[in-house]
């Protein structure tokens, strides 16, 4: 596929809070494409000729042992880390290696870290309103008054993240899981095409994990979602395709059943993760 080809036609975009015209062209390629990407830190090669393709609307799970390169991979995609060599494209027009972090975020790449970072003194509604202010295209509206359209957008996100009944409550009194959902909602307010989600269920109750699985699978198709997670039971509950990283490269890729039965994956990862869930012993 030719990811460098310029396309002038309108992309297919998700219908949830989509901008009138998307800058990301995926008609002749994936939404995210990494080719032969490598990066070293003090002589240690954290990413080693990594090749990864994420399709538009796909839900992809990334697993692997500590030190496999999962966090570094996300750092490269979001512009925090520059690789030594390789190519990273968002759609067929946007070379992410020529862009800084704010520029990459403005294209529609949102990243959620493991620990939720919400404004605890503000209400759930105010957190979403503040997140929307990051979109400079609607800043004049926010500085004047919140329009009906903006309120409808916030209400729709509240439904999506399951926090409609908590809209006027301070974020600080939410449970850990609810704070995670709120932060995902704050990212949704910024019209992402791609969400990078790091260990979303760490510290959650079983009920919260089930709700998070519903949330992430519901987002797939509306935007692309890449989930890095260690809990194999949770991965099995949401995974369509699983990519296993090891020593900075793709070790295996396929369904959860396929990768969990791969002897290489069992040897380097699943065989040492028996305390995660019973699925880790597959």
Backbone as CSV, one residue per row, in Angstrom:
resi,resn,N_x,N_y,N_z,CA_x,CA_y,CA_z,C_x,C_y,C_z
1,UNK,0.841,-1.189,0.000,0.000,0.000,0.000,0.880,1.244,0.000
2,UNK,0.400,2.274,-0.635,1.174,3.501,-0.725,0.643,4.499,0.285
3,UNK,1.329,4.588,1.442,0.854,5.475,2.492,1.252,6.920,2.275
4,UNK,2.081,7.169,1.289,2.539,8.537,1.060,1.674,9.278,0.046
5,UNK,0.773,8.561,-0.586,-0.019,9.177,-1.650,-1.015,10.181,-1.086
6,UNK,-1.041,11.344,-1.675,-1.970,12.379,-1.239,-3.365,12.072,-1.783
7,UNK,-4.378,12.188,-0.912,-5.752,11.960,-1.308,-6.554,13.219,-1.020
8,UNK,-7.424,13.575,-1.930,-8.178,14.812,-1.767,-9.608,14.570,-1.293
9,UNK,-10.065,13.356,-1.323,-11.454,13.088,-0.990,-11.651,12.997,0.517
10,UNK,-12.905,13.105,0.913,-13.252,13.074,2.334,-13.138,11.658,2.878
11,UNK,-12.592,11.537,4.100,-12.463,10.241,4.750,-13.793,9.807,5.338
12,UNK,-13.883,8.483,5.608,-14.945,8.001,6.466,-14.551,8.364,7.891
13,UNK,-15.433,9.008,8.618,-15.138,9.373,9.998,-16.250,8.851,10.881
14,UNK,-15.944,8.680,12.146,-16.975,8.205,13.052,-18.006,9.301,13.229
15,UNK,-19.254,8.865,13.484,-20.339,9.838,13.514,-20.473,10.535,14.858
16,UNK,-19.687,10.115,15.852,-19.804,10.689,17.190,-18.875,11.893,17.307
17,UNK,-19.444,13.073,17.303,-18.687,14.309,17.451,-17.634,14.474,16.357
18,UNK,-17.911,13.996,15.161,-16.928,14.088,14.094,-16.860,15.517,13.558
19,UNK,-15.681,15.991,13.232,-15.583,17.293,12.589,-16.212,17.238,11.210
20,UNK,-16.526,18.386,10.664,-17.188,18.430,9.367,-16.342,17.785,8.284
21,UNK,-15.031,17.905,8.416,-14.139,17.316,7.421,-12.906,16.775,8.126
22,UNK,-12.605,15.497,7.882,-11.488,14.881,8.581,-10.186,15.139,7.848
23,UNK,-9.111,15.428,8.576,-7.813,15.604,7.922,-7.095,14.282,7.675
24,UNK,-7.663,13.173,8.135,-6.962,11.895,8.093,-7.527,11.026,6.981
25,UNK,-6.674,10.682,6.030,-7.079,9.886,4.882,-6.745,8.423,5.127
26,UNK,-7.756,7.573,5.102,-7.522,6.147,5.311,-8.067,5.304,4.159
27,UNK,-8.386,5.930,3.049,-8.979,5.176,1.944,-7.997,4.193,1.330
28,UNK,-6.728,4.510,1.366,-5.729,3.639,0.760,-4.676,3.218,1.777
29,UNK,-5.114,2.942,2.982,-4.171,2.502,3.987,-4.779,2.515,5.367
30,UNK,-4.046,2.052,6.349,-4.532,2.027,7.728,-4.527,3.414,8.343
31,UNK,-5.119,3.528,9.522,-5.097,4.818,10.199,-3.752,5.055,10.873
32,UNK,-3.064,3.980,11.260,-1.751,4.102,11.903,-0.824,3.046,11.319
33,UNK,0.380,3.475,10.980,1.332,2.576,10.315,2.726,2.857,10.820
34,UNK,3.338,1.853,11.448,4.727,1.942,11.890,5.537,0.937,11.086
35,UNK,6.656,1.388,10.509,7.483,0.508,9.684,8.952,0.639,10.074
36,UNK,9.560,-0.489,10.430,10.991,-0.570,10.727,11.426,0.484,11.747
37,UNK,10.641,0.636,12.799,10.915,1.654,13.812,11.846,1.078,14.881
38,UNK,12.911,1.802,15.172,13.849,1.406,16.223,14.247,2.628,17.033
39,UNK,14.499,2.400,18.325,15.009,3.461,19.178,15.812,2.814,20.311
40,UNK,16.934,3.439,20.642,17.797,2.939,21.707,17.986,4.010,22.765
41,UNK,18.125,3.564,24.009,18.406,4.446,25.128,19.666,3.933,25.829
42,UNK,20.727,4.722,25.771,21.992,4.347,26.418,22.445,2.945,26.033
43,UNK,22.325,2.661,24.751,22.772,1.375,24.235,21.751,0.261,24.293
44,UNK,20.626,0.495,24.995,19.570,-0.518,25.073,18.538,-0.243,23.997
45,UNK,18.280,-1.227,23.132,17.314,-1.052,22.051,15.915,-1.365,22.571
46,UNK,15.162,-0.315,22.871,13.819,-0.473,23.421,12.816,-0.880,22.362
47,UNK,12.989,-0.359,21.149,12.156,-0.732,20.006,13.088,-1.208,18.909
48,UNK,12.780,-2.363,18.337,13.712,-3.017,17.423,13.019,-3.394,16.119
49,UNK,13.135,-2.533,15.111,12.527,-2.784,13.794,11.055,-3.165,13.936
50,UNK,10.322,-2.348,14.650,8.907,-2.619,14.912,8.057,-2.282,13.695
51,UNK,7.182,-3.210,13.338,6.197,-3.008,12.276,4.813,-3.257,12.856
52,UNK,3.934,-2.270,12.713,2.592,-2.376,13.290,1.610,-1.611,12.421
53,UNK,0.452,-2.207,12.178,-0.600,-1.585,11.381,-1.904,-1.626,12.157
54,UNK,-2.566,-0.470,12.295,-3.865,-0.381,12.956,-4.867,0.158,11.944
55,UNK,-5.951,-0.571,11.742,-6.964,-0.149,10.781,-7.936,0.843,11.394
56,UNK,-8.618,1.573,10.543,-9.610,2.545,10.979,-10.751,1.831,11.688
57,UNK,-11.065,2.280,12.888,-12.153,1.695,13.651,-11.812,0.413,14.383
58,UNK,-10.555,-0.009,14.337,-10.150,-1.273,14.940,-9.925,-1.138,16.443
59,UNK,-10.224,-2.211,17.176,-9.822,-2.345,18.563,-8.674,-3.343,18.613
60,UNK,-7.496,-2.880,19.014,-6.311,-3.723,19.068,-5.779,-3.766,20.498
61,UNK,-5.461,-4.949,20.977,-4.841,-5.113,22.282,-3.359,-5.398,22.105
62,UNK,-2.535,-4.728,22.889,-1.085,-4.920,22.875,-0.686,-5.508,24.218
63,UNK,-0.040,-6.665,24.198,0.427,-7.285,25.424,1.909,-7.593,25.293
64,UNK,2.519,-7.957,26.403,3.934,-8.300,26.394,4.534,-8.093,27.765
65,UNK,5.666,-8.717,28.029,6.300,-8.583,29.340,6.810,-7.167,29.574
66,UNK,7.122,-6.866,30.822,7.739,-5.578,31.135,9.031,-5.430,30.336
67,UNK,9.223,-4.245,29.776,10.405,-4.003,28.961,10.242,-4.405,27.516
68,UNK,9.027,-4.806,27.123,8.804,-5.243,25.739,8.763,-4.078,24.760
69,UNK,8.570,-2.849,25.264,8.533,-1.681,24.391,7.164,-1.065,24.226
70,UNK,6.193,-1.485,25.020,4.824,-1.009,24.854,4.703,0.499,25.107
71,UNK,5.257,0.950,26.221,5.177,2.375,26.540,5.999,3.204,25.559
72,UNK,7.174,2.725,25.206,8.002,3.450,24.241,7.294,3.565,22.906
73,UNK,6.604,2.510,22.499,5.838,2.568,21.258,4.814,3.697,21.303
74,UNK,4.072,3.814,22.413,3.085,4.882,22.525,3.758,6.247,22.590
75,UNK,4.921,6.321,23.236,5.669,7.581,23.269,6.057,8.023,21.855
76,UNK,6.420,7.081,21.014,6.803,7.412,19.639,5.591,7.893,18.856
77,UNK,4.470,7.195,18.995,3.256,7.572,18.254,2.808,8.978,18.625
78,UNK,2.922,9.341,19.904,2.437,10.644,20.364,3.487,11.747,20.302
79,UNK,4.692,11.431,19.829,5.712,12.461,19.647,6.573,12.729,20.848
80,UNK,6.399,11.977,21.922,7.222,12.188,23.116,8.642,11.681,22.913
81,UNK,8.786,10.626,22.120,10.093,10.038,21.829,10.295,9.973,20.331
82,UNK,11.491,10.344,19.865,11.829,10.252,18.454,12.633,8.980,18.207
83,UNK,12.220,8.164,17.261,12.987,6.942,16.981,14.287,7.251,16.260
84,UNK,15.200,6.294,16.304,16.464,6.437,15.583,16.255,6.304,14.078
85,UNK,15.343,5.441,13.700,14.976,5.328,12.283,13.614,4.654,12.174
86,UNK,13.045,4.713,10.979,11.744,4.126,10.737,10.737,5.164,10.279
87,UNK,9.511,4.711,10.026,8.428,5.568,9.558,7.204,5.375,10.439
88,UNK,6.508,6.484,10.746,5.270,6.440,11.514,4.278,7.381,10.841
89,UNK,3.208,6.813,10.301,2.226,7.598,9.555,0.850,7.477,10.190
90,UNK,0.133,8.597,10.205,-1.257,8.644,10.642,-2.095,8.909,9.398
91,UNK,-2.805,7.876,8.931,-3.396,7.980,7.608,-2.294,8.013,6.567
92,UNK,-2.604,8.473,5.383,-1.609,8.509,4.313,-0.994,9.884,4.112
93,UNK,-1.390,10.863,4.932,-0.893,12.224,4.723,0.059,12.707,5.804
94,UNK,-0.034,12.141,7.000,0.602,12.776,8.142,1.768,11.942,8.660
95,UNK,2.961,12.461,8.428,4.191,11.854,8.927,4.380,12.324,10.368
96,UNK,4.101,11.448,11.326,4.137,11.857,12.731,5.534,12.202,13.205
97,UNK,6.554,11.712,12.505,7.920,11.988,12.935,8.365,13.408,12.589
98,UNK,7.548,14.134,11.841,7.847,15.532,11.539,7.039,16.482,12.417
99,UNK,6.278,15.946,13.365,5.349,16.746,14.148,5.685,16.670,15.627
100,UNK,5.285,17.717,16.375,5.477,17.715,17.821,4.220,17.187,18.511
101,UNK,4.280,17.074,19.837,3.175,16.476,20.586,1.853,17.221,20.410
102,UNK,1.806,18.561,20.535,0.525,19.248,20.332,-0.023,19.063,18.923
103,UNK,0.837,19.083,17.922,0.375,18.894,16.553,-0.223,17.507,16.367
104,UNK,0.418,16.495,16.953,-0.092,15.127,16.842,-1.437,15.002,17.555
105,UNK,-1.555,15.602,18.731,-2.825,15.562,19.457,-3.932,16.240,18.667
106,UNK,-3.593,17.342,18.001,-4.613,18.077,17.242,-5.098,17.314,16.022
107,UNK,-4.308,16.349,15.567,-4.751,15.505,14.453,-5.840,14.537,14.872
108,UNK,-5.906,14.238,16.166,-6.912,13.303,16.640,-6.343,12.051,17.252
109,UNK,-5.168,12.158,17.884,-4.590,11.040,18.608,-4.629,11.374,20.092
110,UNK,-5.418,10.612,20.848,-5.555,10.842,22.276,-4.911,9.713,23.057
111,UNK,-4.274,10.053,24.160,-3.603,9.043,24.969,-4.071,9.125,26.406
112,UNK,-4.449,7.962,26.946,-4.838,7.877,28.334,-3.796,7.061,29.089
113,UNK,-3.202,7.683,30.097,-2.210,7.000,30.904,-2.907,6.131,31.951
114,UNK,-2.128,5.286,32.620,-2.698,4.342,33.570,-3.405,5.049,34.715
115,UNK,-2.766,6.048,35.314,-3.366,6.763,36.432,-4.271,7.873,35.919
116,UNK,-5.543,7.882,36.332,-6.447,8.926,35.836,-6.036,10.303,36.328
117,UNK,-6.135,11.278,35.445,-5.793,12.658,35.782,-6.997,13.535,35.485
118,UNK,-7.888,13.624,36.441,-9.066,14.467,36.311,-8.958,15.603,37.317
119,UNK,-9.771,16.634,37.115,-9.784,17.777,38.032,-10.806,17.485,39.126
120,UNK,-10.309,17.036,40.280,-11.185,16.486,41.315,-12.096,17.528,41.946
121,UNK,-11.700,18.783,41.936,-12.537,19.814,42.556,-13.682,20.249,41.645
122,UNK,-13.589,19.911,40.370,-14.631,20.266,39.412,-15.639,19.131,39.278
123,UNK,-16.833,19.476,38.825,-17.836,18.442,38.593,-17.478,17.630,37.351
124,UNK,-18.165,16.515,37.197,-17.969,15.689,36.003,-18.263,16.510,34.756
125,UNK,-19.367,17.251,34.772,-19.730,18.091,33.634,-18.641,19.114,33.342
126,UNK,-18.120,19.765,34.382,-17.101,20.791,34.205,-15.803,20.206,33.668
127,UNK,-15.466,18.981,34.071,-14.286,18.326,33.513,-14.432,18.143,32.016
128,UNK,-15.596,17.704,31.581,-15.816,17.512,30.145,-15.842,18.852,29.413
129,UNK,-16.418,19.861,30.052,-16.440,21.199,29.457,-15.020,21.737,29.295
130,UNK,-14.201,21.545,30.307,-12.825,22.014,30.243,-12.045,21.275,29.169
131,UNK,-12.286,19.971,29.036,-11.613,19.196,27.991,-12.001,19.699,26.619
132,UNK,-13.233,20.105,26.447,-13.682,20.630,25.166,-12.999,21.948,24.852
133,UNK,-12.608,22.693,25.867,-11.931,23.969,25.651,-10.574,23.791,25.009
134,UNK,-10.025,22.570,25.065,-8.738,22.315,24.419,-8.851,22.376,22.914
135,UNK,-10.088,22.277,22.416,-10.325,22.405,20.984,-10.495,23.886,20.679
136,UNK,-9.443,24.482,20.143,-9.435,25.935,19.956,-10.504,26.406,18.974
137,UNK,-11.044,25.483,18.183,-12.074,25.882,17.236,-13.351,26.300,17.935
138,UNK,-13.563,25.842,19.184,-14.780,26.232,19.884,-14.481,27.130,21.078
139,UNK,-13.241,27.577,21.206,-12.880,28.438,22.334,-13.733,29.700,22.409
140,UNK,-13.988,30.403,21.305,-14.840,31.592,21.415,-16.218,31.264,21.977
141,UNK,-16.749,30.098,21.647,-18.049,29.706,22.183,-17.992,29.529,23.687
142,UNK,-16.929,28.892,24.163,-16.820,28.638,25.599,-16.606,29.910,26.397
143,UNK,-15.883,30.852,25.827,-15.632,32.091,26.551,-16.884,32.967,26.590
144,UNK,-17.792,32.745,25.682,-19.046,33.494,25.701,-20.067,32.755,26.577
145,UNK,-20.574,31.675,26.073,-21.495,30.844,26.846,-21.526,29.479,26.181
146,UNK,-21.869,28.491,26.941,-21.914,27.133,26.426,-23.159,26.988,25.557
147,UNK,-22.970,26.696,24.304,-24.081,26.612,23.374,-24.877,25.333,23.596
148,UNK,-26.060,25.298,23.016,-26.872,24.093,23.093,-26.189,22.920,22.437
149,UNK,-25.504,23.181,21.344,-24.786,22.112,20.650,-23.680,21.534,21.523
150,UNK,-22.955,22.424,22.215,-21.886,21.953,23.092,-22.449,21.160,24.259
151,UNK,-23.566,21.615,24.819,-24.194,20.870,25.910,-24.660,19.494,25.434
152,UNK,-25.203,19.439,24.235,-25.634,18.154,23.685,-24.440,17.218,23.526
153,UNK,-23.321,17.771,23.118,-22.116,16.964,22.945,-21.672,16.382,24.293
154,UNK,-21.668,17.231,25.323,-21.286,16.753,26.646,-22.260,15.693,27.137
155,UNK,-23.548,15.928,26.922,-24.551,14.956,27.348,-24.348,13.614,26.648
156,UNK,-23.986,13.646,25.392,-23.772,12.411,24.651,-22.557,11.651,25.187
157,UNK,-21.518,12.392,25.536,-20.341,11.750,26.118,-20.679,11.163,27.486
158,UNK,-21.475,11.867,28.263,-21.886,11.348,29.566,-22.614,10.017,29.429
159,UNK,-23.455,9.906,28.423,-24.147,8.639,28.177,-23.140,7.567,27.794
160,UNK,-22.206,7.922,26.921,-21.219,6.955,26.448,-20.386,6.388,27.586
161,UNK,-19.962,7.244,28.520,-19.091,6.796,29.611,-19.881,6.362,30.847
162,UNK,-21.202,6.426,30.771,-22.030,5.932,31.862,-22.040,6.786,33.100
163,UNK,-21.851,8.101,32.955,-21.785,8.982,34.116,-22.862,10.066,34.101
164,UNK,-23.939,9.840,33.389,-25.008,10.845,33.328,-25.540,11.178,34.723
165,UNK,-25.689,10.180,35.550,-26.204,10.401,36.895,-25.220,11.077,37.830
166,UNK,-23.993,11.260,37.385,-22.956,11.881,38.214,-22.511,13.234,37.659
167,UNK,-23.236,13.779,36.722,-22.774,14.958,35.998,-22.482,16.146,36.907
168,UNK,-23.231,16.315,37.978,-23.060,17.479,38.848,-22.287,17.156,40.123
169,UNK,-21.680,15.978,40.179,-20.896,15.595,41.353,-19.422,15.921,41.138
170,UNK,-18.722,16.294,42.212,-17.277,16.538,42.066,-16.569,15.263,41.621
171,UNK,-15.620,15.410,40.731,-14.898,14.245,40.226,-14.131,13.542,41.333
172,UNK,-13.773,14.277,42.383,-12.997,13.695,43.459,-13.711,12.617,44.238
173,UNK,-15.053,12.576,44.194,-15.773,11.558,44.955,-16.100,10.332,44.104
174,UNK,-15.706,10.338,42.856,-15.947,9.184,41.993,-15.059,8.021,42.412
175,UNK,-15.505,6.818,42.081,-14.660,5.647,42.302,-13.502,5.675,41.317
176,UNK,-12.527,4.818,41.549,-11.372,4.741,40.648,-11.817,4.453,39.214
177,UNK,-12.710,3.489,39.068,-13.179,3.150,37.724,-13.906,4.306,37.060
178,UNK,-14.738,5.004,37.819,-15.471,6.142,37.262,-14.533,7.259,36.824
179,UNK,-13.452,7.457,37.581,-12.464,8.457,37.168,-11.799,8.046,35.849
180,UNK,-11.553,6.759,35.685,-10.984,6.280,34.428,-11.941,6.568,33.274
181,UNK,-13.222,6.321,33.479,-14.203,6.568,32.421,-14.315,8.058,32.120
182,UNK,-14.245,8.875,33.172,-14.305,10.321,32.962,-13.127,10.787,32.120
183,UNK,-11.936,10.263,32.397,-10.789,10.688,31.606,-10.935,10.254,30.152
184,UNK,-11.489,9.065,29.929,-11.769,8.657,28.548,-12.763,9.620,27.913
185,UNK,-13.761,10.027,28.681,-14.726,10.998,28.176,-14.082,12.328,27.835
186,UNK,-13.120,12.754,28.639,-12.414,14.000,28.359,-11.647,13.904,27.050
187,UNK,-11.100,12.741,26.761,-10.436,12.547,25.466,-11.451,12.559,24.332
188,UNK,-12.616,11.964,24.563,-13.636,11.937,23.517,-14.114,13.336,23.159
189,UNK,-14.072,14.253,24.121,-14.490,15.623,23.842,-13.585,16.287,22.814
190,UNK,-12.391,15.745,22.602,-11.431,16.355,21.684,-11.420,15.689,20.305
191,UNK,-12.496,14.961,20.025,-12.704,14.378,18.702,-11.553,13.468,18.245
192,UNK,-11.198,12.460,18.999,-10.078,11.617,18.575,-10.459,10.680,17.439
193,UNK,-9.514,10.390,16.585,-9.651,9.307,15.616,-8.977,8.050,16.137
194,UNK,-7.992,8.224,17.040,-7.251,7.106,17.598,-7.072,7.328,19.089
195,UNK,-7.429,6.323,19.892,-7.238,6.369,21.331,-6.189,5.340,21.730
196,UNK,-5.192,5.785,22.484,-4.188,4.900,23.059,-4.478,4.817,24.554
197,UNK,-4.800,3.628,25.039,-5.269,3.465,26.418,-4.328,2.520,27.142
198,UNK,-3.702,3.014,28.211,-2.678,2.256,28.928,-3.254,1.654,30.208
199,UNK,-3.294,0.331,30.276,-3.736,-0.429,31.445,-4.998,0.165,32.083
200,UNK,-6.097,0.161,31.354,-7.299,0.842,31.847,-7.965,0.191,33.050
201,UNK,-7.723,-1.102,33.311,-8.458,-1.759,34.397,-7.607,-2.012,35.638
202,UNK,-6.397,-1.490,35.669,-5.558,-1.663,36.864,-6.259,-1.050,38.076
203,UNK,-6.453,-1.828,39.127,-7.078,-1.344,40.346,-8.587,-1.327,40.342
204,UNK,-9.209,-1.832,39.287,-10.664,-1.816,39.195,-11.298,-3.040,39.846
205,UNK,-12.554,-2.881,40.251,-13.353,-4.010,40.693,-13.797,-4.815,39.481
206,UNK,-14.302,-6.014,39.712,-14.783,-6.849,38.610,-15.912,-6.156,37.855
207,UNK,-16.811,-5.511,38.583,-17.928,-4.816,37.945,-17.426,-3.664,37.091
208,UNK,-16.443,-2.923,37.605,-15.888,-1.815,36.826,-15.162,-2.328,35.584
209,UNK,-14.498,-3.459,35.712,-13.823,-4.045,34.555,-14.825,-4.413,33.469
210,UNK,-15.957,-4.975,33.864,-16.980,-5.335,32.890,-17.513,-4.100,32.180
211,UNK,-17.741,-3.036,32.940,-18.234,-1.784,32.342,-17.184,-1.177,31.409
212,UNK,-15.912,-1.267,31.790,-14.842,-0.740,30.941,-14.754,-1.525,29.643
213,UNK,-14.942,-2.831,29.725,-14.951,-3.654,28.512,-16.075,-3.216,27.581
214,UNK,-17.245,-2.968,28.134,-18.375,-2.496,27.326,-18.074,-1.145,26.684
215,UNK,-17.445,-0.262,27.468,-17.127,1.075,26.964,-16.157,1.000,25.797
216,UNK,-15.066,0.266,25.953,-14.035,0.218,24.919,-14.529,-0.500,23.667
217,UNK,-15.263,-1.585,23.837,-15.786,-2.271,22.651,-16.845,-1.418,21.962
218,UNK,-17.564,-0.607,22.732,-18.538,0.294,22.125,-17.899,1.419,21.344
219,UNK,-16.699,1.829,21.738,-15.999,2.900,21.022,-15.425,2.404,19.701
220,UNK,-15.031,1.139,19.651,-14.449,0.586,18.430,-15.448,0.709,17.292
221,UNK,-14.939,1.076,16.136,-15.783,1.348,14.987,-16.082,2.822,14.841
222,UNK,-16.194,3.515,15.976,-16.355,4.967,15.946,-14.998,5.646,15.881
223,UNK,-14.020,5.044,16.518,-12.639,5.442,16.412,-11.783,4.206,16.596
224,UNK,-10.527,4.311,16.285,-9.607,3.200,16.518,-9.148,3.256,17.972
225,UNK,-9.031,2.088,18.596,-8.661,2.004,20.005,-7.525,1.001,20.155
226,UNK,-6.421,1.445,20.744,-5.297,0.569,21.042,-5.183,0.474,22.556
227,UNK,-5.312,-0.735,23.080,-5.310,-0.964,24.525,-4.069,-1.758,24.908
228,UNK,-3.254,-1.196,25.802,-2.133,-1.918,26.400,-2.591,-2.405,27.762
229,UNK,-2.515,-3.714,27.987,-3.059,-4.260,29.225,-2.322,-5.539,29.609
230,UNK,-2.221,-5.764,30.931,-1.589,-6.976,31.462,-2.612,-8.010,31.912
231,UNK,-3.846,-7.585,32.191,-4.845,-8.515,32.683,-5.382,-9.342,31.514
232,UNK,-4.985,-10.609,31.473,-5.331,-11.446,30.331,-6.814,-11.774,30.260
233,UNK,-7.485,-11.839,31.412,-8.921,-12.053,31.392,-9.634,-10.896,30.714
234,UNK,-9.197,-9.666,31.029,-9.800,-8.491,30.404,-9.482,-8.456,28.913
235,UNK,-8.242,-8.744,28.551,-7.877,-8.754,27.134,-8.736,-9.749,26.374
236,UNK,-8.924,-10.928,26.937,-9.746,-11.922,26.255,-11.179,-11.434,26.069
237,UNK,-11.677,-10.637,27.011,-13.071,-10.185,26.940,-13.300,-9.131,25.868
238,UNK,-12.241,-8.434,25.441,-12.438,-7.354,24.466,-11.705,-7.577,23.150
239,UNK,-10.752,-8.506,23.124,-9.808,-8.558,22.006,-10.445,-9.086,20.733
240,UNK,-10.203,-8.369,19.645,-10.397,-8.905,18.301,-9.058,-9.424,17.800
241,UNK,-8.074,-8.526,17.829,-6.718,-8.880,17.432,-5.769,-8.493,18.560
242,UNK,-4.840,-9.385,18.873,-3.855,-9.151,19.918,-2.469,-9.151,19.292
243,UNK,-1.687,-8.131,19.630,-0.286,-8.067,19.222,0.578,-8.266,20.451
244,UNK,1.522,-9.196,20.357,2.433,-9.480,21.455,3.789,-8.875,21.127
245,UNK,4.255,-7.969,21.989,5.578,-7.381,21.820,6.578,-8.102,22.711
246,UNK,7.800,-8.232,22.205,8.887,-8.816,22.980,10.194,-8.230,22.465
247,UNK,10.951,-7.640,23.374,12.229,-7.027,23.032,12.092,-6.020,21.887
248,UNK,10.992,-5.266,21.937,10.802,-4.170,20.997,10.294,-4.545,19.629
249,UNK,9.925,-5.812,19.426,9.425,-6.267,18.132,8.135,-7.042,18.323
250,UNK,7.408,-7.244,17.213,6.201,-8.058,17.255,6.604,-9.527,17.290
251,UNK,6.231,-10.205,18.364,6.526,-11.626,18.497,5.428,-12.480,17.872
252,UNK,4.171,-12.050,18.056,3.036,-12.806,17.519,1.853,-11.873,17.380
253,UNK,0.920,-12.262,16.523,-0.271,-11.443,16.304,-1.394,-12.337,15.816
254,UNK,-2.597,-12.074,16.332,-3.756,-12.876,15.945,-4.823,-12.778,17.002
255,UNK,-5.740,-13.739,16.993,-6.765,-13.779,18.028,-6.133,-14.149,19.358
256,UNK,-6.888,-13.955,20.451,-6.355,-14.304,21.760,-6.062,-15.793,21.835
257,UNK,-6.911,-16.613,21.254,-6.661,-18.050,21.260,-5.380,-18.392,20.511
258,UNK,-5.167,-17.711,19.393,-3.962,-17.991,18.599,-2.688,-17.620,19.348
259,UNK,-2.656,-16.406,19.912,-1.415,-15.981,20.563,-1.193,-16.708,21.888
260,UNK,-2.279,-17.056,22.594,-2.109,-17.718,23.883,-1.675,-19.168,23.726
261,UNK,-1.817,-19.719,22.519,-1.352,-21.079,22.275,-0.016,-21.114,21.545
262,UNK,0.539,-19.938,21.267,1.836,-19.872,20.601,2.934,-20.187,21.618
263,UNK,3.736,-21.215,21.387,4.774,-21.587,22.371,5.738,-20.454,22.698
264,UNK,6.018,-19.595,21.730,6.934,-18.482,21.984,6.326,-17.498,22.973
265,UNK,5.020,-17.244,22.826,4.345,-16.309,23.721,4.264,-16.894,25.124
266,UNK,3.950,-18.164,25.219,3.890,-18.823,26.526,5.244,-18.753,27.215
267,UNK,6.296,-18.954,26.445,7.642,-18.969,27.023,8.064,-17.609,27.550
268,UNK,7.832,-16.549,26.752,8.372,-15.242,27.140,7.405,-14.395,27.953
269,UNK,6.110,-14.743,27.951,5.158,-13.866,28.620,4.100,-14.600,29.424
270,UNK,3.225,-15.323,28.770,2.099,-15.907,29.481,2.535,-16.886,30.548
271,UNK,3.622,-17.591,30.305,4.105,-18.542,31.291,4.587,-17.900,32.567
272,UNK,4.896,-16.587,32.524,5.370,-15.868,33.715,4.297,-14.977,34.309
273,UNK,3.101,-15.006,33.701,2.036,-14.108,34.146,0.888,-14.874,34.794
274,UNK,1.166,-15.976,35.445,0.119,-16.826,35.969,-0.708,-16.176,37.061
275,UNK,-0.210,-15.117,37.639,-0.964,-14.465,38.700,-1.943,-13.448,38.169
276,UNK,-2.000,-13.232,36.852,-2.948,-12.264,36.298,-4.378,-12.813,36.343
277,UNK,-4.607,-13.855,35.556,-5.902,-14.513,35.512,-5.658,-15.930,35.062
278,UNK,-6.706,-16.719,35.118,-6.555,-18.090,34.666,-6.261,-18.146,33.175
279,UNK,-6.629,-17.109,32.421,-6.345,-17.100,30.990,-4.859,-17.034,30.738
280,UNK,-4.090,-16.524,31.684,-2.654,-16.425,31.475,-2.003,-17.797,31.421
281,UNK,-2.746,-18.837,31.860,-2.166,-20.173,31.845,-2.508,-20.928,30.576
282,UNK,-3.155,-20.247,29.606,-3.504,-20.920,28.356,-2.251,-21.343,27.608
